């Protein structure tokens, strides 16, 4: 008698896939972008990647990473420990991540705005390169990509568009900003949590915090469409493995 093989694990679409409509994606990709690529997100986040078709090589893709900030920060410590230990992390970013680690360990009452700032520092440690305000340069797989970031009502959102041979442009910048704005509107209902409008007065776009970024970049070294973060489990809190 032989044991039957376990059934392959079924791909369950992420809640992040509910944050953008087909029409919104098509407006950026200039074609339908409805094929969802299976991806394992960083612990504490939701992630979705779309391309035109799963039956042909992807030439462009849209990616969204989303989290309820209060939920992400609960899983953040081991991720930040590894980011600090990573050889690609710059001295300036290393210092800011260590300060964030102390804050996480010493209080369980961080504001949504501060959680957002810490998340974006972590994103930079994975390769995101801030270009201006809440815009980042990076990659989706091997595709150059532009990402926009937003922090509002407790939700942290990064949305990006990548395409082989793409060069940055104002039109693409505006397009990804529209994506992140649309996702941000839906995030409280999809992800839950967050502060009230009164609690968050003065909380602007997360990208406006002052960070020194001579670091590698989050979509270049940042997680690519097929990147997984199984190593982000709690029992890995002291390892120095590669995040990308």
Secondary structure, DSSP 8 states (H G I E B T S, - for coil): --------------GGGGSS-HHHHHHHHSS---EEE-----TT-EEEEEES-SSS--SEEEEEEEEEHHHHHHHHHHHHHHHHH-TTS-HHHHHHHHHHHHHHHH-S---HHHHHHHHHHHHHHTT-EEEETTEEEEEETTEEEEEEEEEETTEEEEEEEEETT----HHHHHHHHHHHHHHHHHHHHHH-----TTTTTT---GGGS-----S--TTTTS--TT---GGGSGGGTT------
